[in-house]
Amino acid sequence: MLRRVRAAILVLLVATPAGAGIEPLPPKTVIDAYSCGERNRLDEEGRERALIYLSGVVDGRRGTKVLDVEALATVLDRVLRTCAATPRLAVIESFRRAMSGKSTQ
């Protein structure tokens, strides 16, 4: 699964949501309240775009200066497992847990 996540990251980094004319989240989304369940209800492309977008939000808040695809793939894998287990959890919180090692294993 980790290999699939890495491949999806690379593809989505090249195909940006703005360039495709597709919004990654619904208009006027409260980012800190956007739940895993809301993300999970999107179609596959929407789920991937939302995940990449929110990953960028998290990286921006952390002041990340370097993209580490392997580390990101590990975090995204944890986020996906956590979101599957707890759909009411905010995606941003799922990222926080994944990065701290407190995500659902």
Phi, psi and omega in degrees: 000324181299322178297319179295320179295317178301316180297318179296321179299312182297319179296315183287334176293330179278320182261090184285147179301318182296321179294331181271353181074018181246128179282136181287334179225160176300152178303142178058046177278132173279102190302317182289345180254354183295117189270160175300322179297319177297315179296319182295337180280350178286162173291172186303314180296319178297319178298316180295316181296318179298318181295316179294317179300311182292329173299319177295322177299313181298314179299320178297317179295327181276350181074030181298132181251342184231132175274118177249098187299320180295316179295319179297319179299319178296315179297314181297323177299317178295318179300315180299317178294317180296316180296322178295324182279331185224079184297338180280347181290140175292140181301319179300320177294323177299320175297316181301315180294319181298321182284336180267355181085010182260014181283168177294124180262000000 
